[in-house]
C-alpha cells in the first residue's frame, strides 16, 4: 500500500517538544511560529522507508479500487505537477 509522507519544517521560539502537534501546526498557521517548508512524497513501500515505525493504523486491507485510483492520481501529478494542462 502506498502512502504519502509529508515533512514539514516549523520554526518557533518555544520548545516544540512541550507542545502537541496540533498546537504547533496551529501556531504556524496563525503566526506564532513559521513554516518554512513542506514536502510531500508518495512512498510506494512505507515499510522500506527509514521513518516508518511499523504502525498498523492504516491496515493492510486497502480496497484495490482505492489503490488503483491513487496510482492514477500520482501518474497525473507526475505528468502535470502544476495542473496547467
C-alpha positions in Angstrom: 0.0 0.0 0.0 1.4 3.4 -1.0 1.2 6.3 1.5 2.1 10.0 1.3 4.9 11.1 3.6 4.9 14.8 4.5 7.9 16.6 6.0 7.2 20.0 7.5 9.7 22.5 8.9 8.3 24.8 11.6 10.4 27.4 13.4 9.3 28.5 16.8 10.6 30.4 19.8 9.1 27.9 22.2 10.2 24.3 22.7 8.0 22.2 20.4 8.7 19.0 22.4 6.4 20.5 25.1 3.6 21.0 22.5 1.0 18.7 20.9 1.4 18.5 17.1 -1.9 20.3 16.5 -0.9 23.2 18.7 2.4 23.5 16.9 0.7 23.4 13.5 -1.9 26.0 14.7 1.0 28.3 15.8 2.4 28.1 12.3 -1.0 28.8 10.8 -1.6 31.9 12.9 1.8 33.5 13.0 3.2 32.4 16.4 5.6 30.1 14.5 6.9 30.0 11.0 6.5 27.1 8.5 9.4 27.5 6.1 8.9 24.3 4.0 6.6 21.4 3.4 7.4 18.4 1.1 5.1 15.5 0.3 6.4 12.4 -1.4 4.5 9.2 -2.3 6.1 6.2 -0.7 5.2 3.1 -2.6 6.5 0.7 0.1 6.3 2.5 3.5 7.8 -0.5 5.3 11.1 0.2 3.4 11.3 3.8 4.5 13.7 4.7 7.4 11.0 6.8 9.0 8.3 4.2 9.0 7.6 2.9 12.5 5.6 -0.2 11.6 2.2 1.2 12.7 -0.8 -0.7 11.5 -3.2 2.3 11.8 -3.8 2.2 8.0 -4.4 -1.5 7.9 -3.5 -3.9 5.2 -6.9 -4.3 3.7 -6.9 -1.3 1.4 -9.6 -1.6 -1.3 -7.9 -2.4 -4.7 -10.0 0.3 -6.4 -8.7 2.9 -4.0 -5.1 1.8 -4.6 -5.7 2.0 -8.4 -7.3 5.4 -8.1 -4.3 6.6 -6.1 -1.8 5.3 -8.7 -3.8 7.1 -11.5 -3.7 10.3 -9.5 0.0 10.0 -9.0 0.6 9.5 -12.7 -1.4 12.6 -13.5 0.5 14.7 -10.9 3.8 13.4 -12.3 2.8 14.3 -15.8 1.5 17.8 -15.0 2.6 18.7 -11.4 1.2 22.3 -11.6 -2.2 21.3 -13.2 -1.5 23.6 -16.2 -2.6 21.2 -18.9 
